[in-house]
Amino acid sequence: MNAALACRDLRVTLGAREVLHGVDLQLPAGRWTALAGPNGAGKTTLLKALAGLLPSRGEVQVLGRPAGAWPGRERARAIAWLGQGDSGAEDLLVDDVVMLGRLPHQDWLGLPTAADREAVQSAMQETQCGAWRGRALGSLSGGERQRVLLARALAVQAPLLLMDEPLSHLDPPHQADWLAIVRRHVARGGTAVSVLHEISIALQADDLVLLDAGRVVHHGATSEAATHRAVEKVFGDRLQVHAVAGRWVALPQEAGQA
């Protein structure tokens, strides 16, 4: 299976501390991979390093090409990014924020094309934020803002959709909407990679990468028993994975039952 993103001996140092310790990983194309693990495991750092947003040592490949071989604009068309705590100018209208996702496709100082407007409209429909297009970003609630920023990422129409804590501020119905959006992206042939603290939602991905202390401790399909056991182990047996209504969910382990 072709790798959408791959790294070998990937190391990241922040300040004086090495956060990632020689990570080797291949994330398959055309699938949704979730990154999970305890706090401080290195999940966000790994995703940012794969996206080229952090200086790193080692090898990174994007869609089969060395990361350094990608021209900037071409790379920006290949990778859509939704970061934790991303924001924009508070006084920008929602329509303009989402249009920022089209910048990699536009000429310098060029006006939006019909294709740009169509991509923005489609992204806003998917995230159900079209009703706010004339409002300033700063006037929105946390959940509304998150849906707008997701629309900005979708408007890029990139094959790789990378998301760090994309469910922040989203209520359960809109978390379900997010799941549907990710699955549609993959069904169209795209690849999604997301850092998630919501383990039960991470278990609905195709594949799960578990990190602990800056190292990958497991990478496997979410349907596999070995993955379920790895989830339990990496969280100190304080969770148990169960089948509920045809899905895998992680439930807290009661004290004294581990």
N, C-alpha and C positions, 0 to 999 in steps of 0.2 A: 504494500500500500504506500502511495506517495506521501511524503511528509510535507505538510504545509509550513511548519516551523520545526527547526531542529537546532540543537546545540551540542557542543562537545567540550568538556572541561570548562564549562562556563563559570566564571568567578566574578563576583562583584564585591568591591570594598567601599563601604560608606564610612567616612571619617577614618578612624584607625582600625575599624572592625571589618573583617571579611564576613559578608552576609550569605553569599552563595559559595559553596565549597566544591567546585569541580563537577557541575551538573551535566549529565549526559541525558538527552531527551529527544524523542521524535514524536511530534504530534501529527496524527494522520489528517490528510485533507478530506473534506467532505463529511466531517464529523464534528460533534460538539464535545469539547474536553473541558471539564471543570477542574480547577486547582483548589485544593483545600488543605487544611492542617491547622494546628494550634496557632494562637497568636504569636507573632514573631518568627514564624517558620520560614519566611522568605517568599511568600506567595506573590505579593505585589512586586517585590524586587525582581523576581523571575519574569513576570509578565512584562514589566517595563524594559528589562534587558532584552527580551525577545523582540520587543517593539522598537528597539534602538533608542529608547528614551533615557538610558543610563549608560555611562561608560562601563565597559566590562572587558575581561580578558577571556580568551578562548575563541571558539568558532561558533558563529550563528549563521544559519541559512534560512532564507525566506523564499518559499515556493521553489526550492531547489537551487537557488542562487545565493552566493555569499552575500551577507547583509551589506557589506561595504561596496558591492558592485552595483547597487541600485542607485540610479540618479534620484535626487530628492523628490521631485514631483511625481515620478513614476512610483516610488515607494509610498508616497502619500495617497496615491490612487489604489494601491494594493492593500493597505492596512487602515482600517477605521478603528479609532481609539475612543473608548469611553472610560475616563479615569475616575478614581475615587475623589470626590470633592471638586470635580471639574466645575468651572464657572465661566462666565463670560462677562462682558461689560453690562452692568446692571441696567443701564438705560437703553440697551439694544432691544428692539422689538423681537418677539419670538420668531417671526418670519425671517428676519435678518440673521438671527442666531442659527437657525437651521440651514440657511443659505451658505453659511460659513463652511459647511460640509462639502460644498461644491467648488471651493477654491482650487483644489488640485486639478480640476478639469477646465478651469477658466484661464484665458489669456491675462497677462498683466494689465490691470485696470480695465479689463473687458467687462461688458455688461452681461448679466445672466442670459443664457439662451433658453429656448423653449425646452430643451432637454434638462437644463438645470431646474427650471420651474416645475417640470413634471416630476423630477426626482424629489424635490422638496415637498410637493403636494402628496406624493405617495408615502414618504416617510412620516409626514404629519398625520396622514390617515391611519397608518399602522399603529402609531403611538397615541392616537386620539387626542392630539393637542392642537388641532386646527382651529378650535374655537377661541384660542388665545393669541392667534397670530398677530393681532394688533396691540397686544399688551407688552409692557416692558418686562424683561426677564426678572428684574428685581421685585416685581409685584407678585410673583408666583410663590406658592407654597413649595416645600422641599420636594414633595412627590411630583408636583406639576413640573418643577424645574428639571427633575430627573428624566421625565418623559420627553421634554424638549431636547435635552442633551443627547438622549438616545436617538431621537429623530435626526439630530445633526450627524451622528455617526452613521445612521442608516442612509442618509442622503449621499454619502460618499459612494455608495454602491460598490464597496470594495469586496474582494473575495474573502479577506480575512477580517473578522470582527472580533476585536479584543476588548474585554470589559472587566474593569476592576470594581468589585462590589456594586454591580449594576442595580441591585434591588434596594439600595439605600432609600429610605423614605417611602417606598411603594407599599401600599396596602395589599392584602391577599388577592383581591380581584385583579389588580394591576400586575402583581407578580405572575398570576396565571396568564395575563396578556403577554408579559415579557417572555414566558416560556413558549408561547405560540409563535412569537416573532422569531425567536432563535431557531425553532424547528422549521419555520418557513425558509429562513436563510440557508439552513443546511439542506433542505429539500431542493432548493434551487442550485445546489452544488457548492455552496459556500462553506467556510470553516469558521467555527466559533470557539473561542477560548475565554473562559470567565473565571475570575477569582470569586469564590462564594464562601460566606460563613454559614449560610443556611444549608446544612448537610443534607437534609431531606430533599432539597431542590437539586443540590449537586449530584445526588444519586439518580436523578432523572436524566442526566447527561448520558452520552454514549460511552465516554471514558472518564476515568477519574485519576488525577495525579495527586498523590498525597506527599506533602513536604513536612519535614521536621528538622529544626535547627539547621536550615540552609542546605538540606540534602533531600533528594527524592527517595522516599522509602517504599513507594509502591506506585505502579502505573498499570492499570488494567481496565477492562470493561466493567461497567457498573452492575452488570448482571451476574458477575462471577462471585462465588462464595469467598474466594481469596481476597477480593476487594472489600467485601463486607467485613471480614475479619481484620483486614488492615485498617479500616476506618475505626473499628472498636479499639484496636491496639494503639493507634497514634493518639487517641484521646484518652489513654489511660484506662480503658475499659469502663469509662463513665457513660458511654453510649452503647446501645444495642441496635442492630439493623434488623428490621422486621418487614415482612410483606404485608401491606395493608391496601385493600381494594385494588390489587393488581399492580401496586407500585412499592418500591423499596423506600422505607423511611427510617430515620435514626431517632430513637427515643431515649430519653435519659435513663440511665441505670440507677435504680434505687440504691441508697447507701446500704452496704452490707450484703448486696447480692452479687457483686462482681466475682 
